[in-house]
Amino acid sequence: MNGGEALIRGLVASGVKACFANPGTSEMHMVQAIDAVPEMRAVLCLFEGVCTGAADGYGRMREQPACTLLHLGAGLGNGIANLHNARRAATPLVNIIGEHAIHHVPFDAPLTSDIAAIAKGVSGWIRTARTAEALAGDGVQAVQAAMAANPDPVGGVSTLIVPADCAWGQGNAVEIAEVSRARLPVSDAAVTRAAAALTDDAVLIVDGNGLLEDGLAAVGRIAARSGVRIFSPTFPARVESGPGLYPINRMPYFPEQIIETLRGTRRLILAGGEAPVSFFKYRNIPSDLVPEGCEVVRLAHRHEDVSAALHALADAIGAPVAGKAVERARPAPPAGRLNTMAVANGLAASAQDDCIVCTDSGGGGAAYAVMQRAVRHSWMNLTGGSIGQGGPLAVGAAVACPGRRVYALLGDGGAGYTIQYLWTAARENLPITTVIYNNSVYGILQTEYQRIGVNDPGDKALSLFDLSRPSIDWVSLAKGYGVPGQRVTTGEELMAALAAAEAVNGPYLIEAMV
């Protein structure tokens, strides 16, 4: 076999079973290799940012990497924004980036670039292959690096650059068992320190696998025994949520809100989370939002076994075996004109257990609290602040978890960045219900502009936030990509549209006029 096929077989043996691809000329031998290995699922995406976002969603849900296949430095550059989000989520992910043949690089052909330099900001591991014989081993090491217990903020993105001659040359197979994700244990001393800090004036911030089902069982135990207040970060990568689980609150977004939330806190206990900082720098507001005089106690880092550490902490304080959990409470279906909370209530009233929710910027976050009380689900956030993640994330989640309904909750601003994901959802017949919150404005930018003290913005400034003139017809766009849908303006129309989406064996788009 050639080096490319040996690489793909090595990836599959290591547990990589899906490739989100947008290949070009330099990757044709890799395409041939994927075609020769039936165990590798190939998913074509029309834009590299969809490839990288989908690989992120897949890795978050499976805790096992998918790979991308991208065309040279330009293709990698197009996927950078969602690789930034994946790095912030600590998602295991393997990039396969084509490169000119080794002996062709010195000729500086038009698409030649410094691929490793482009990859550096979003990769915890980078290698440029040098021989076809070693290529499969390079791929296995990429998977091992992605699955290693990497400390924050390096993350779990590996990037393997594959010169074309390494793919077409004679390759060597490698023998390797599937790689499991490593999580380091937490010391008894760290548990003892955290137990002593669990007082009524303390705050516990939980992240990592502490937000999965087993970790939340421990959090519920701690909540039942102590008076500590418990939060996740503002945008955790994944939270298991719903009736029967502890309903964890998120740290607020704006720094003033965080300062108020932490007022009077004397101890901050970090269980996978980090001490909060301001998302952006504002004048006269500190970057570090830990209250003055507050002691910071580290129970676990995110790359460690946070869930086990939380159970050890619960045991150390004599917490009950069964902890606090939320009881099911579905809201009434909304009626009348829509707003973001009406959409949230509609989703919570209609969604079925075991669904997946993927959010971006916009109004989707409003559904978090009401969904917690209504239905068991996995919730995934926009982790790195780079919008255009929610739709691609939903594609990856649907590929990773066949049979589960996926909701992509998108603001109209963020949706425009990677709307090409709809085509992949249609081609793969993925059960993704997209809800676009259409208010025809970059709402967060309007808010931030007001926060700098401008109460009467001029026409030119307003034009930079305005998404009308012309208004975007999201239903027509979806139809063009092969996805049916409808526009809704009332709660009654929304409920009918959600029911129609459930009845479709594939993707559906709802444009909610809010």
C-alpha positions as CSV (number, residue, x, y, z in Angstrom):
1,M,0.0,0.0,0.0
2,N,1.1,3.6,-0.4
3,G,1.8,6.0,2.5
4,G,-1.6,7.5,2.3
5,E,-3.5,4.2,2.8
6,A,-1.1,3.2,5.5
7,L,-1.9,6.5,7.3
8,I,-5.7,6.0,7.0
9,R,-5.5,2.4,8.2
10,G,-3.4,3.6,11.2
11,L,-5.9,6.3,12.0
12,V,-8.8,3.9,11.9
13,A,-6.9,1.4,14.1
14,S,-6.3,4.2,16.6
15,G,-10.0,5.0,16.8
16,V,-10.4,7.7,14.1
17,K,-13.5,6.7,12.1
18,A,-14.7,9.9,10.5
19,C,-13.0,12.4,8.1
20,F,-14.6,15.8,7.5
21,A,-12.9,16.8,4.2
22,N,-12.5,19.6,1.7
23,P,-9.5,18.2,-0.3
24,G,-7.6,19.7,-3.2
25,T,-5.1,18.6,-5.8
26,S,-2.3,17.9,-3.2
27,E,-4.7,15.5,-1.3
28,M,-5.8,13.3,-4.2
29,H,-3.7,10.3,-3.0
30,M,-5.3,10.8,0.5
31,V,-8.7,10.7,-1.2
32,Q,-7.7,7.4,-2.9
33,A,-6.6,6.1,0.5
34,I,-9.9,7.0,2.1
35,D,-11.7,5.3,-0.7
36,A,-9.7,2.1,-0.1
37,V,-10.5,1.9,3.7
38,P,-14.3,1.3,4.2
39,E,-14.0,1.8,8.0
40,M,-13.3,5.5,7.5
41,R,-16.5,7.6,7.0
42,A,-15.9,10.4,4.5
43,V,-18.0,13.6,4.9
44,L,-17.6,16.3,2.4
45,C,-18.0,19.9,3.6
46,L,-18.2,22.9,1.2
47,F,-16.0,25.1,3.4
48,E,-13.0,24.3,5.7
49,G,-14.6,26.1,8.7
50,V,-17.4,23.5,8.5
51,C,-14.9,20.7,8.4
52,T,-13.1,21.9,11.5
53,G,-16.3,22.8,13.4
54,A,-17.8,19.4,12.6
55,A,-14.7,17.6,13.8
56,D,-15.0,19.6,17.0
57,G,-18.6,18.5,17.5
58,Y,-17.7,14.9,16.8
59,G,-14.8,14.9,19.3
60,R,-16.8,16.6,22.0
61,M,-19.6,14.0,21.8
62,R,-17.5,10.9,21.2
63,E,-14.4,11.9,23.3
64,Q,-12.5,10.3,20.4
65,P,-11.1,12.4,17.5
66,A,-12.3,12.7,14.0
67,C,-9.9,14.0,11.4
68,T,-10.1,16.8,8.8
69,L,-8.6,16.7,5.4
70,L,-7.7,20.2,4.2
71,H,-5.9,21.7,1.2
72,L,-2.5,23.2,2.0
73,G,-2.0,26.3,4.1
74,A,-4.9,28.2,2.5
75,G,-7.4,25.4,3.4
76,L,-6.1,25.3,6.9
77,G,-6.3,29.1,7.2
78,N,-10.0,28.9,6.2
79,G,-10.6,26.5,9.1
80,I,-8.7,28.4,11.8
81,A,-11.7,30.1,13.5
82,N,-13.3,26.8,14.5
83,L,-10.0,25.2,15.3
84,H,-9.6,28.1,17.8
85,N,-12.9,27.1,19.3
86,A,-11.9,23.4,19.4
87,R,-8.6,24.3,21.1
88,R,-10.6,26.2,23.8
89,A,-12.9,23.2,24.2
90,A,-9.9,20.9,24.6
91,T,-11.4,18.7,21.9
92,P,-9.4,15.7,20.6
93,L,-9.0,16.4,16.8
94,V,-6.5,15.4,14.1
95,N,-5.9,17.7,11.1
96,I,-4.5,16.1,8.0
97,I,-3.1,18.9,5.8
98,G,-1.8,18.3,2.3
99,E,1.5,19.8,1.2
100,H,3.4,20.0,-2.0
101,A,5.8,17.2,-2.6
102,I,9.0,17.7,-0.6
103,H,11.1,18.4,-3.7
104,H,8.5,20.8,-5.2
105,V,8.4,23.2,-2.2
106,P,11.6,25.1,-3.1
107,F,10.0,26.2,-6.4
108,D,7.6,28.4,-4.4
109,A,4.5,27.5,-6.5
110,P,1.5,29.8,-6.0
111,L,-0.1,27.8,-3.1
112,T,3.2,27.3,-1.2
113,S,3.0,28.6,2.4
114,D,4.4,28.0,5.9
115,I,1.7,25.5,7.0
116,A,3.3,24.8,10.3
117,A,3.3,28.5,11.2
118,I,-0.4,28.7,10.3
119,A,-1.1,25.7,12.5
120,K,0.9,26.8,15.5
121,G,-1.7,29.0,17.1
122,V,-4.4,26.3,17.2
123,S,-2.4,23.1,17.6
124,G,-0.8,21.3,20.6
125,W,1.1,19.0,18.3
126,I,2.5,19.6,14.8
127,R,4.6,17.5,12.5
128,T,5.5,17.6,8.8
129,A,5.9,14.0,7.5
130,R,9.3,13.3,5.8
131,T,8.9,9.8,4.4
132,A,6.1,7.6,3.2
133,E,7.4,4.7,5.3
134,A,7.0,6.6,8.5
135,L,3.7,8.3,7.6
136,A,1.4,5.8,9.3
137,G,3.4,6.1,12.5
138,D,3.2,9.9,12.3
139,G,-0.6,9.5,12.2
140,V,-0.7,7.2,15.2
141,Q,1.4,9.7,17.2
142,A,-1.0,12.5,16.1
143,V,-3.9,10.6,17.6
144,Q,-1.9,9.8,20.8
145,A,-1.1,13.5,21.2
146,A,-4.7,14.5,20.7
147,M,-5.9,12.0,23.3
148,A,-3.2,12.9,25.8
149,A,-3.9,14.8,29.0
150,N,-2.8,18.1,27.6
151,P,-2.8,21.0,30.1
152,D,-4.8,24.2,29.4
153,P,-4.7,26.1,27.2
154,V,-2.8,23.8,24.7
155,G,-5.9,21.7,24.0
156,G,-6.1,18.5,22.0
157,V,-5.7,19.5,18.3
158,S,-3.0,17.7,16.4
159,T,-1.9,18.8,12.9
160,L,-0.1,16.4,10.6
161,I,1.2,17.9,7.4
162,V,1.5,15.4,4.6
163,P,3.7,16.1,1.5
164,A,2.2,14.5,-1.6
165,D,5.2,12.3,-2.2
166,C,4.8,10.9,1.4
167,A,1.2,9.9,0.4
168,W,2.1,8.3,-2.9
169,G,5.3,6.6,-1.9
170,Q,5.5,3.0,-0.5
171,G,4.0,2.9,3.0
172,N,4.4,0.6,6.0
173,A,1.5,-0.6,8.1
174,V,1.6,-0.1,11.8
175,E,0.1,-2.3,14.6
176,I,-1.7,-0.2,17.1
177,A,-4.7,-0.6,19.5
178,E,-7.4,2.0,19.7
179,V,-6.2,5.0,21.8
180,S,-8.2,5.9,25.0
181,R,-8.4,9.4,26.3
182,A,-6.1,9.8,29.3
183,R,-7.1,11.7,32.4
184,L,-4.7,12.2,35.2
185,P,-5.7,11.4,38.9
186,V,-6.0,14.2,41.4
187,S,-4.0,13.9,44.7
188,D,-5.5,13.3,48.1
189,A,-3.9,16.5,49.3
190,A,-5.8,18.5,46.7
191,V,-9.1,16.9,47.8
192,T,-8.3,17.7,51.5
193,R,-7.6,21.3,50.7
194,A,-10.8,21.7,48.7
195,A,-12.8,20.0,51.4
196,A,-11.6,22.5,54.0
197,A,-12.5,25.4,51.6
198,L,-16.1,24.2,51.2
199,T,-17.8,26.9,53.3
200,D,-20.9,29.0,52.8
201,D,-18.9,31.9,51.4
202,A,-17.2,29.7,48.8
203,V,-17.8,29.3,45.1
204,L,-17.0,26.0,43.2
205,I,-16.4,26.3,39.4
206,V,-16.7,23.0,37.5
207,D,-15.5,22.1,34.0
208,G,-14.1,19.2,32.0
209,N,-15.7,15.8,32.7
210,G,-17.1,17.2,35.9
211,L,-19.9,18.5,33.6
212,L,-20.7,15.0,32.3
213,E,-23.3,12.8,33.9
214,D,-21.0,11.1,36.5
215,G,-19.4,14.4,37.4
216,L,-22.8,16.1,37.9
217,A,-23.9,13.3,40.2
218,A,-20.9,14.2,42.4
219,V,-21.8,17.9,42.1
220,G,-25.3,17.1,43.3
221,R,-23.9,15.3,46.3
222,I,-21.7,18.3,47.2
223,A,-24.6,20.7,46.8
224,A,-26.7,18.5,49.1
225,R,-24.1,18.5,51.9
226,S,-22.6,22.0,51.7
227,G,-23.7,25.6,51.2
228,V,-21.2,26.3,48.4
229,R,-22.5,28.0,45.3
230,I,-21.6,26.0,42.1
231,F,-21.1,27.3,38.6
232,S,-19.7,26.2,35.3
233,P,-17.7,28.6,33.2
234,T,-19.7,30.9,30.9
235,F,-19.1,28.8,27.9
236,P,-18.1,25.2,28.8
237,A,-17.5,22.8,25.9
238,R,-20.2,20.3,26.9
239,V,-22.7,19.9,29.7
240,E,-25.0,16.9,30.3
241,S,-28.3,18.4,31.5
242,G,-31.9,17.7,32.3
243,P,-34.2,16.1,34.9
244,G,-32.4,13.8,37.2
245,L,-29.1,15.7,37.0
246,Y,-27.8,18.7,39.1
247,P,-28.9,21.9,37.4
248,I,-25.6,23.8,37.2
249,N,-25.6,27.5,36.6
250,R,-23.2,29.2,34.2
251,M,-21.0,32.1,35.2
252,P,-22.4,35.3,33.7
253,Y,-20.9,36.9,30.6
254,F,-20.3,40.5,31.3
255,P,-17.6,41.4,33.9
256,E,-19.9,43.6,36.0
257,Q,-22.2,40.6,36.4
258,I,-19.4,38.3,37.4
259,I,-18.1,40.8,39.9
260,E,-21.6,41.0,41.5
261,T,-22.0,37.2,41.4
262,L,-18.7,36.8,43.3
263,R,-19.2,39.6,45.7
264,G,-18.4,38.4,49.3
265,T,-16.8,35.2,48.0
266,R,-13.9,34.2,50.3
267,R,-12.8,31.0,48.6
268,L,-12.9,30.1,45.0
269,I,-12.5,26.3,44.4
270,L,-11.5,25.3,40.8
271,A,-12.6,21.8,39.7
272,G,-11.6,21.8,36.1
273,G,-12.6,25.5,35.7
274,E,-10.4,28.6,35.8
275,A,-10.6,31.7,37.8
276,P,-12.9,34.1,35.8
277,V,-11.5,36.9,33.7
278,S,-13.2,39.5,31.6
279,F,-14.0,38.3,28.1
280,F,-12.8,41.6,26.8
281,K,-10.9,44.5,28.4
282,Y,-13.1,47.5,29.4
283,R,-12.0,50.8,30.8
284,N,-12.2,51.0,34.6
285,I,-13.0,47.3,34.9
286,P,-10.3,44.8,36.0
287,S,-9.3,41.9,33.8
288,D,-8.9,39.5,36.8
289,L,-12.4,39.2,38.3
290,V,-11.4,37.2,41.5
291,P,-12.5,39.4,44.5
292,E,-9.7,41.0,46.5
293,G,-8.7,38.8,49.4
294,C,-10.4,35.7,47.9
295,E,-8.4,32.5,48.3
296,V,-8.1,30.4,45.1
297,V,-8.0,26.6,45.8
298,R,-7.3,24.2,43.0
299,L,-9.0,20.8,43.2
300,A,-8.4,19.7,39.6
301,H,-7.3,21.0,36.2
302,R,-9.6,20.4,33.2
303,H,-7.3,17.7,31.7
304,E,-7.4,15.7,35.0
305,D,-10.2,13.4,36.1
306,V,-12.4,16.1,37.5
307,S,-15.4,13.7,38.0
308,A,-13.4,11.3,40.2
309,A,-12.0,14.3,42.1
310,L,-15.5,15.6,42.8
311,H,-16.7,12.2,44.0
312,A,-13.6,12.1,46.3
313,L,-14.5,15.6,47.6
314,A,-18.1,14.5,48.2
315,D,-16.9,11.5,50.2
316,A,-14.5,13.7,52.1
317,I,-17.3,15.9,53.4
318,G,-19.6,13.0,54.1
319,A,-22.1,13.9,51.3
320,P,-25.1,11.6,50.7
321,V,-25.0,9.0,48.0
322,A,-27.8,10.6,46.1
323,G,-27.5,14.4,45.6
324,K,-29.6,17.2,44.5
325,A,-31.2,17.0,41.0
326,V,-33.8,18.9,39.0
327,E,-37.3,17.5,38.5
328,R,-38.9,17.6,35.1
329,A,-41.0,20.7,34.4
330,R,-42.0,21.4,30.9
331,P,-43.1,25.0,30.1
332,A,-46.4,25.8,28.4
333,P,-46.1,26.1,24.6
334,P,-45.6,29.8,23.7
335,A,-48.4,31.8,22.1
336,G,-48.4,35.2,20.3
337,R,-45.5,37.2,19.0
338,L,-42.1,35.5,19.3
339,N,-39.1,36.7,21.3
340,T,-36.0,34.7,22.4
341,M,-37.6,33.3,25.6
342,A,-40.7,32.2,23.7
343,V,-38.4,30.3,21.3
344,A,-36.7,28.8,24.4
345,N,-40.0,27.7,25.9
346,G,-41.1,26.2,22.6
347,L,-37.9,24.1,22.4
348,A,-38.3,23.0,26.0
349,A,-41.9,22.1,25.5
350,S,-41.4,20.0,22.4
351,A,-37.8,18.5,22.5
352,Q,-37.5,14.8,23.2
353,D,-35.1,13.2,25.7
354,D,-31.5,12.4,24.5
355,C,-31.3,15.3,22.1
356,I,-28.2,17.5,21.5
357,V,-28.2,21.3,21.6
358,C,-25.4,23.2,19.8
359,T,-25.3,27.0,20.2
360,D,-23.6,29.9,18.6
361,S,-24.0,33.6,19.2
362,G,-27.5,35.1,19.4
363,G,-30.5,34.1,21.3
364,G,-29.9,30.3,21.7
365,G,-28.3,30.7,25.1
366,A,-31.6,31.8,26.6
367,A,-32.8,28.2,26.3
368,Y,-30.2,26.8,28.7
369,A,-32.0,27.2,32.0
370,V,-35.5,26.2,30.7
371,M,-34.1,23.2,28.9
372,Q,-32.4,22.0,32.0
373,R,-35.7,21.5,33.7
374,A,-37.5,20.0,30.7
375,V,-35.5,17.3,28.9
376,R,-32.4,15.2,29.1
377,H,-29.8,16.5,26.6
378,S,-26.2,17.3,25.8
379,W,-25.5,21.0,25.5
380,M,-22.5,22.4,23.6
381,N,-21.4,26.0,23.7
382,L,-19.4,28.4,21.5
383,T,-16.2,28.0,23.5
384,G,-13.7,30.4,21.9
385,G,-16.0,33.2,21.0
386,S,-15.4,32.8,17.2
387,I,-18.9,32.8,15.7
388,G,-20.0,30.4,13.0
389,Q,-19.5,27.3,15.1
390,G,-23.0,26.2,16.0
391,G,-24.0,24.7,12.6
392,P,-20.8,22.8,11.9
393,L,-20.8,21.6,15.6
394,A,-24.3,20.1,15.0
395,V,-23.0,18.3,11.9
396,G,-20.3,16.6,13.9
397,A,-22.6,15.8,16.7
398,A,-25.1,14.2,14.4
399,V,-22.4,12.1,12.7
400,A,-21.0,11.1,16.1
401,C,-24.4,10.2,17.6
402,P,-26.7,8.7,15.0
403,G,-30.3,8.5,16.0
404,R,-30.2,11.6,18.3
405,R,-32.0,14.8,17.3
406,V,-29.7,17.7,17.1
407,Y,-30.7,21.4,17.5
408,A,-28.5,24.1,16.1
409,L,-29.5,27.4,17.8
410,L,-28.0,30.2,15.7
411,G,-28.1,34.0,15.7
412,D,-28.5,35.4,12.2
413,G,-25.1,37.1,12.4
414,G,-23.2,33.9,13.2
415,A,-25.2,31.7,10.9
416,G,-23.9,33.6,7.9
417,Y,-20.3,32.6,8.6
418,T,-20.7,28.8,7.9
419,I,-24.2,28.4,6.4
420,Q,-22.7,25.9,4.0
421,Y,-23.1,23.3,6.8
422,L,-26.7,22.9,5.6
423,W,-25.5,21.2,2.4
424,T,-23.6,18.6,4.3
425,A,-26.6,18.1,6.6
426,A,-28.8,17.5,3.6
427,R,-26.3,15.2,1.8
428,E,-25.7,13.1,4.9
429,N,-29.4,13.2,5.8
430,L,-28.6,14.4,9.4
431,P,-31.5,15.0,11.9
432,I,-30.6,18.6,12.6
433,T,-33.2,21.1,13.4
434,T,-31.8,24.6,12.9
435,V,-33.4,27.6,14.5
436,I,-32.1,30.9,13.3
437,Y,-33.0,33.9,15.6
438,N,-33.6,36.6,13.0
439,N,-33.5,40.1,14.4
440,S,-31.6,41.4,11.4
441,V,-28.8,42.8,13.5
442,Y,-25.4,42.0,15.1
443,G,-27.0,42.4,18.5
444,I,-24.0,41.8,20.6
445,L,-22.0,44.5,18.7
446,Q,-24.8,47.0,19.2
447,T,-24.7,46.2,23.0
448,E,-20.9,46.5,23.1
449,Y,-21.1,49.8,21.2
450,Q,-23.4,51.2,23.9
451,R,-21.1,49.9,26.6
452,I,-18.3,52.3,25.4
453,G,-20.7,55.1,26.2
454,V,-22.3,55.9,22.9
455,N,-26.0,56.3,23.4
456,D,-26.7,58.0,20.1
457,P,-24.8,56.1,17.4
458,G,-24.6,57.6,13.9
459,D,-25.9,56.1,10.7
460,K,-22.5,54.9,9.6
461,A,-21.9,53.0,12.9
462,L,-25.4,51.5,12.8
463,S,-24.9,50.3,9.3
464,L,-22.0,48.1,10.5
465,F,-24.4,46.3,12.9
466,D,-27.4,46.1,10.5
467,L,-28.2,42.8,8.7
468,S,-31.1,44.2,6.7
469,R,-30.8,46.2,3.4
470,P,-31.2,43.5,2.0
471,S,-32.8,41.2,4.5
472,I,-31.6,37.6,4.3
473,D,-34.1,35.0,3.4
474,W,-32.9,32.1,5.4
475,V,-35.6,29.7,4.3
476,S,-34.7,30.3,0.7
477,L,-31.1,29.8,1.4
478,A,-31.8,26.5,3.2
479,K,-33.9,25.4,0.2
480,G,-31.0,26.1,-2.1
481,Y,-28.8,23.8,0.0
482,G,-31.5,21.1,0.0
483,V,-33.0,21.7,3.4
484,P,-36.7,22.3,3.9
485,G,-37.9,24.9,6.3
486,Q,-40.3,27.7,7.2
487,R,-40.4,31.2,8.7
488,V,-42.3,31.7,11.9
489,T,-43.5,34.8,13.7
490,T,-45.8,33.4,16.5
491,G,-45.5,30.8,19.2
492,E,-48.2,28.8,17.5
493,E,-46.3,28.7,14.2
494,L,-43.1,27.8,16.0
495,M,-44.7,24.8,17.7
496,A,-46.1,23.6,14.3
497,A,-42.7,24.0,12.7
498,L,-40.9,22.1,15.5
499,A,-43.4,19.3,15.0
500,A,-42.8,19.3,11.3
501,A,-39.0,19.2,11.9
502,E,-39.4,16.1,14.1
503,A,-41.4,14.4,11.3
504,V,-38.7,14.9,8.7
505,N,-36.1,12.2,8.4
506,G,-33.3,14.7,8.0
507,P,-32.5,18.4,8.4
508,Y,-35.0,21.2,8.8
509,L,-34.6,25.0,9.2
510,I,-36.9,27.3,11.2
511,E,-36.4,31.0,10.8
512,A,-37.7,32.6,14.0
513,M,-38.5,36.3,13.6
514,V,-37.6,37.8,17.0
